């Protein structure tokens, strides 16, 4: 089963940097069964309208988290279950 986390950020985004240091760095170490991809929205033509934006794909199911607060509150719990 495919397990992937796609993180959309930008170098100028302060909340993205904060999210990475507060949650994502540690979470990435703890979820080695997931493939992690980090995408800078300034380097692609088609991306999300808001950042930070995280897409969690497990098999055929995808859950998206938009914005710093939603990600902090939801992402860690969704990966536990």
Helices and strands as residue ranges (DSSP letters): E 3-9, H 14-19, I 20-24, H 25-30, E 35-40, G 41-43, E 53-58, E 61-66, H 68-80
